[in-house]
Every structure is written in structure tokens, then in C-alpha cells.
Amino acid sequence: MEVGLQFIFQNTHEGMSDAEMFRKETQLAIFAEEVGMDFILAPEHHFDPGYSMMPDNMQWLSYLAGKTSRMKIGTGAIILPWWKNPTRVAEKIAMLDILLEGRFMLGFGRGLARKEYETFGIDMNEARERFDQSAEIILDILETGVAEYDTKFFKQTRTEIHPRPETNWREHGFQSVAMTPDSGIAAANLGAAMMSFVQLPWEQHHAAVEAWRARFREVHPGKEPGAPVFSDFTFCHEDPQVAEDVARKYLSKYFLSVIRHYDFDGSHWGETKGYQAYQGGADAIKAAGLEAACEGFVQSQLWGTPEKIIEGWKKRFEMTGELRPALAISYAGLPFDLARGSLELIGTQVVPELHKLKGKAKVAA
């Protein structure tokens, strides 16, 4: 089982500038290689440092590539509807992949925040179509080295891109964010491994993985879907009470930032094409109450002593089969000394045990 990190770049640190926070977060990513992590993922988010500030994850990964030598590093994810020219995305992917010599992990996403769509001047009702068209175009360019397309949203006269791509990602394997059933189907249709955040009891995530696997095998007969990537918001400490106190405080703060950034207290989801599934989640939060919903989120994450976190991932593995944990270890203003200590424990005590978990994805009966 490969074990990595999902970085967030959330600046709610009191009195800390964006620049200082960004440098500290980057130092954590470099330290991750020292303690044995297998990969790093970076999101794409704009305009809201209280949630996440990563306007160009491929640029950041280029810097990280020069500071590391072993870890895989990847996009978690490139939000395709926000990029109006798929050719330029394909060029950036090809160049970064060449420089990383096999260490690059490619991930696509559709995006969820109304503020980001509005600021970019893109109608959220078009998001699913834009994502589907852009993903296929980019994969085609990376397979052939040639950009030529004429779709509803994107047009390009025939041209070759250089440096010429080395990797055919359809064969190599890549990830696509799948937080809802329709995104899981979209990932399967593309031939992508699903990438998601833990936010519910694992049994519900297991059902989503099984649905994605079933669709993948239906669309791509003879090909196995590989290991899905799941991000937990975690905190590790040898003292169980310290672990619980810190985890509860900062996981709760992070959950509230999610509610604010994504307008989960609103009703616009049901009126936005392709996002109706999120209205059910928003309604459930309202029905349960914010305090209960926050507690549910805290309980769904794996935090605590190294032994507790290891046991939690073993149980998920036994139920669902092969997985790739991508742990978020810095969020919501968690002090960097605590984040670094947590990362060191995870790298030295948790990761070696999870590496021992080997097995293929379970095949549905």
C-alpha cells in the first residue's frame, strides 16, 4: 500500500503572512521524503486563503521536484473547467512529466466552489460538459503529441506540442476526483482511478468504490481499475489524549471552513446542473445541525496514536481492498511544530506497517 500526503495550503494561522505560511507548508512537503512518504498531492484552489491557496499546482510541483529525488508528486487535482485552453494544460503536464522521469502522478477534478467559478467567469452549469470534453482532449494530446479539436467549448487547429509527451496516460494510469456518484462514473468512463476525501462512515465510501469499480470494468473489459486514493485529515501523537484534543480542535475548524467555502448552508446546489447530488449533503447537514455534522466528520477521520491509525486503515483495507491513503497533516491553523511531529510519527511508525498490506482490489461477486 502506497502512503502519501494531500496538502491543503490553508492559511488560518494568526499573524502569519501568506508567504511565510506557503514556505512552511513547502518545507513540510520536503520533509515528507525524509520520513519515508511515497507521494505528495497538491490541490488547485484560488482566491480564498482561509480555505486553500494553490493557484498553480504544477508550478509548485516543479519546485518540489528539484528539492526531492524519490517521492512521486502529483496534482490532486487540476480543475479542468477553470482552464480555458486544454492544449496549454497538456503542454504543462508533458513538460513536468519529462522532468520528473516517472515520478509524476496526474489527477483531474471538476471543482465545486461557486466563488471560484464566478471569479473565472465560468458558468457552473457547464462544469460537467467542460470537464468531460477537456479531459478527453488532454488525454488525446498526451497520447499523440497532436492538438486538434472542435467541441462545444474548446477549439484548436492542428498543431504538435513540444516537448513531445513521453507518457500515454490512458495506459499508464491517472486519477480523477470522485466525490459524488456521477463523478465516480465520469472517472470510470475516462479509465481513471477514483480520488476522494473521507467525509462519511467508511461503509458508504466502500459502496462508492464498488460502484466505480463495476463501471470501470464494464467500460474497460480486461483492465483492472487499480487502487483508489482517499484523503483523511489526520493527527498522530503517541499520547492518545493529546491526539484527540488536537484532532477535535483543528478538524472542527477545518470542517467549518468547508461549509463556508463551498456554501454548504445554501440551496443553490439543487439548481445547478451536474451538482444536484451535493444538495442532498447540504440538506443532511441542515437536518442534523452543524454541531452533529461536524462531529460526524471528526469521527470519520483516522487520527490518534500510530497504532490506532494503522488499525483503522487495516480495517478499511480488509473491507475494500487495495487503497492509497493521501493524508492531510496540515490544516486549519494547526501549529507547524505539531504538524511536523505528526508527520514524523506517521512516516516512521505508520507507513512501514501500511506498506505490509498487499493485495489486489476486491472483485465484486
N, C-alpha and C positions, 0 to 999 in steps of 0.2 A: 504494500500500500504506500503510494507516494503521499507525502505530507508537506503542505506548503502554507503560505500566508496570503490573505487578502488584505491589502492596505486600503485605507479609507481616506486619509488626509483631511480629517475633520478638526478645525481649529476652534475649540471652545475653551482653550487654556487661558486663564485670566492673565492679562497683561503681556501676552506673548504675541509678537508680530507674526503675520503670515509667513514671512521669510524665515524667521527663526524656527517656527513650527515645521515648515517644509524641510529644512535642513536636518532637524532632529528626526523626523519621520524617515528620511532617506538614510540616515545613519543606522536606524533600526533595521532597514532592509539589507544593508551591507552586513550588519552583524548576524543576520539570519543565516548567511552562508557559513560563518564561523561555527555556529552551533548545530549545523547539520540539516537545515531545512532543504527540501528538494526543489521547491519552486516559489516564485513570488508572482502575484497578480495585482494589477493596478486598474482601478475603475476609470471611467470618464464622467466627470461632473463639472458644472460651470456655475459661477455667479453666487454661490452660497457657501462661504467658508464654515458656517455653523453646521453644515451637513457634510460637504465634501468639496475639495478644490483640487481637481486634476484635469485641467483643460486639454492636455495632450499627453496621454499615457505613453504613446510611442516615443515621444521626445524624452520623457523621464526614463523609460526603459533603455534608451540608447546610453544615457549617462550611467545607469546601473550596470549595463553590460561591460563598461570599461572598469568598473570597480569590483567585479566579481569574475569568477572563472569556471565555476562548477554548476551552480543552480540554474535551472530553467527559469526564464522570466517571460511573463505574458500579459496580454490585455484581458482585463476582467470587467468590462469589455469595451470594444469600440462601438459607440452608439451610432449605428449606420444612418438612421433618418436625419441626424444632425449634420451629416456630411453631404453636401450637395453635388460633389463630383466623385463618383466611385473610382475613377481612374487614379486620382491622387491618393486615395486610400490604398489602392493596390500597390502603387509605387512605394509608399512608405513601408508597407508590410514587406515587400520584396527586399528592399534595402536592409531593413532591420534583421530579417531572417538570414540574409547573407552574412552580415557582420557577426551574428550570434552563432553561426556554424552548428546548427542543430539544437540550440538551447531555447529557441523562441516557441512560445505557446500562443496560438491565435484564438481569440474569443470575440464573438459578436453579441450585440444586445440591441434592444429596441428603444429603451428609455421610457421613463414613467412620469417625470416631473413636469407639471404644466408650466411652471416658470421657465424652465429651460427651453421648452418648445416655443413658448410665446416670445422669448427674447431672440431666438433664432429666426422667428417669423415663419415657423412651420406649423401647419395645422395638424394637431394630434390625431384627427380623424383619418389622416393619410398615413399614419405611422406604420401600420402593418403592411400596406402595399409598398411603401418606400423601403422598409426593411427587406421584404421578400425579394424585390427587384434588385436592390443594391447588393445583397448577399450573393445572389446568383451571378451577377455581373463581376464582382470582385473575384469570386472563385474561378470563373471562366478566364479572367485576365491572368490570374496566378497560375493557371494550368497551361495556357497557351502563349503567354507573353504578349498577347494582342488585345487591344481595347477597341471594341466596335459594338455599339448597341443603340437601340432606338426604342425606348419604352415610354410609358405614360409620364414618368418623372425624370428620366435620365436619357441623354443623347450624346453620342460620341462618334465622330467619323473614325474610320480605321486608322490605328496608329500602334506601333510597337512601344512597349515600355522598357526602359533600361535604367539600372542594370537588370538583365533578364532574370525573371524569377527562377529560383532553384527548386522550389517545393511545390508539388501538386497537393494542395491541402485536402482535397476530396479523398485522396488516397492516404495521406499522412495522418489525418485526424485533427479535429479542432473542436472548439466549444461554442455553445450558444446559450445565452441566458434563457431560462425557462422557469418563470415564477407563476405561470398560470397554465391551465390545460392547453389553450391554443398555442402558447409559446412552446410548450413541450412538443406538440405536433409539428410546429414550424421547425424546431431543432431536428426532429427525426427526419422530416422531409429533406432537409439540407444534408443529412448524413452526419450531423454534429452530435457530440456528447453534450448532455444537458449540464448546465451550470446554474446553481440556485443557492439561495440563502436559507438557512434553517430558521423557521419562524413559527412552526407548528409542532405538535407531537409527532415523533418520528413515523408512526404508523401512517400518517397522512402523506408524508414525503415519500415513504415506501410505495404507496399506491401510485403516486405521480411518476416515480421511476419505472414502475412496471408498465404503466400506460405508454410512457416514452419508448421503452424497450420494445413493446409489442408493435408500435407503429414503425419504429426503425426497422425491425426485422421484416415487416410487411412490405415496406418501400424498398429495402435494400437486401433482398434474399441472398443468403450465403455469407453475409457480412455481419460481424458482431459489433454492437454499439460501443463497447469499451466502458470505462469507469466514469460515472458522473462526478462532477465537482460540487461539493457542498461547503459553504462558508458558515462557520459558527463564530459568534462573538464570545470570546473566552477570556478567562483569567486563571492563572495557575500559581499556587502558593503551597508550600509544604504544611502550613498551618491551616486546617480546614475552616476555622472561624474567620481568619483574615481573608481567605479566599472568598468566603460567602459575603462578608461585609463589603469588600471592594467590588465584587461582581454585581451585587444587587444595586449598589450606588450608581455605578457607571453604565451598566446595562439599561437601567431605568432611564437615565439621562439620554442614552442613545435612542431608545425606543421613542421617547418624546420628540426627538429631532426628526425621526422618520415620519411621525404623524404630521409635524409641521411642514416639512419639506415637500411631502407628497400630497398634502391637503386631504389626509385620510378622515378628517372630520367634515368633509364636504359631500356633495351629492353629484358632482359633475361626471363621475366615472360611468354612471348608468347612461349618460347622454353622449359619451364619447365612443365612436366606432372603434372596435377592437379592444376596448378596455373594460367592457361591462363586467367581466369576472371580478374586477377589483371592487366593484360596488358591493358585492356580497361580503367581502372582507371589511370594507368600511362600515357596512350596516352591522356586522357582527361585533365590531369594536364599540359602536354606539350602544348596542343592546347589552353587552357585557359591562360597559362602563370602562373608562380609561384605566382606572386602577387595576381592575381584574385583567384587562387585556395586557397591561404592562407585566403583571405577574406571570401571565401565560407565556409571554415572550421570554422572560428571565428563566423560567423553568424549562423552556425548550432548548436552551443553550447548554453546552457542556463546559462547565467551569469547576474549579475545586483543586484538590490535590492531584499530583500526577497520576496516582492510582485510580482516582475517580474518573478522570478524563479518559484514561486508557480503557477502563471498563465500559464507559459509555460508548466509545467508538467500536469496541468489540461487539457490543450488543447490536449496534446498527449494522455492522458488517455481517453478523450472523443472520439478521433478518433480510438484508437487501443484497448482499454480495459485495463485489468489488466497488470501492469508493475512493475518492481523492479528497481528503479534508483540506480546506483552504481557510485557515484560522485567522480571524481578525483579532489582533492583540493590542491595538492602539486605537482608541475611540473616545469620544465624549469628554475630552479633557483629562483622561487617565494620566497621572504623572508619568513622565518618561522613565524615571528610575524603576517604577513598578512595572511598566510595560517591558522594560529590558530584562528585569528579573524573571518575569513570567515567561518571556521568550526563551531565556536561557534554560529554565526548567523544562519547557516543552521540547526544546531541541535536544537536550542531553538525556532526559528521562522518558518522555512520552514517545518521541519519534522512533527511537530504536525498537520499542515494543510494537508500535503500529507497523513498522517495516516487516515484522514477522508474519503479519496477516497476509496470506496469499490465497488467491482463488479467482475463478472466473465469475462474471456476472451470472446470477441465477437465471435459469431458463424457465419461463412460465410453463406450467403443466398444460 
